[in-house]
Amino acid sequence: TKKAIKNSKAQNMSQSTNKLPPHLQNIKDHVFIEAEAPRHVKNINDVNAFSALGIDNEWSIKKFLADFQIEIQDIDEEERSIELDVIGIDPAIANALRRILLAEVPTMAIEDCCVLQNNSVLQDEVLCHRLGLIPIACDPRIFNFVDEANSRYEYGQDPFNTLIFKLKIECTRNPNANEKDPPHKKYINSIVKSSDIEWVPQPGQQQLLDRHKHPPIRMVHDDIIIAKLRPGQRIEVSMRAIKGIGRDHAKFSPVGTAAYRLLPKIEFHYDETRSKLKHMKKRDAVYLQKLCPKNVFDIEEYKPGKWDIDARRPRDCSLCRACIMDEGINKLYGTA
């Protein structure tokens, strides 16, 4: 019984001391941006880093899943962009997610082009290259990868893994235009855009889209300029699109760019500056507000003649360190 009591006490002590002290946890979780240089920029991943404190720093999938969070901050439908916070991970894993977005997420893109006619100023190779980089609005999950070895079709392409597009356009003069009109009014079809590309449904493809409630396949943007024509010039191309990943070719990458950064956290040392903040003058608060090029700080009068300043927009901070490198600010408010 005495051994059992001792063991239970030891387990309770180990569980209660299994957390880092606040100052060490702060160092582990944050990079400190100071006037001279950033501090604590490296991750502490060594298993025995805190063994002297009796704390195991080994990476655990259970702990990772418990701490991992994703919070979507903004979705811009017009710009087709998304901004999100990934919480509870190291920069190495954030960079891995970024690389997966760039190179491992499959999409559909034009792979083969058959140029039937092209007497424009663009060479056939340049024209095909431009066509291949046009993003296609299609959910790749409903299509298969091309499996040439196990397919009974030529080159392994069938209606369940290949999309067919065509581009047929010819430039002519506009009989109702004047000589002084700009080219886009003087000529018909003078600018070839992505909206001129037509999807040619193959047998069974429309039923496949209807089964998944997918809209008709088209280009993501309708205003991508492919070429410019003049009367007598014509382009006729047949295209085949397949499923692929960005690791094979950049045209399969689903994102134009993917980047990450550490979220700024701006704090005043209130213990050092509490009395100064209580008697803050408006001109000092305005000086700090205008010192920031990103307009991160806001000031407000919480009592008659008493002003307060707060970092309301830390997400806009570019870490330029203008606020912490100013000697006047450090004398007024202490280091930040």
Disulfide bonds with the S-S distance in Angstrom:
none
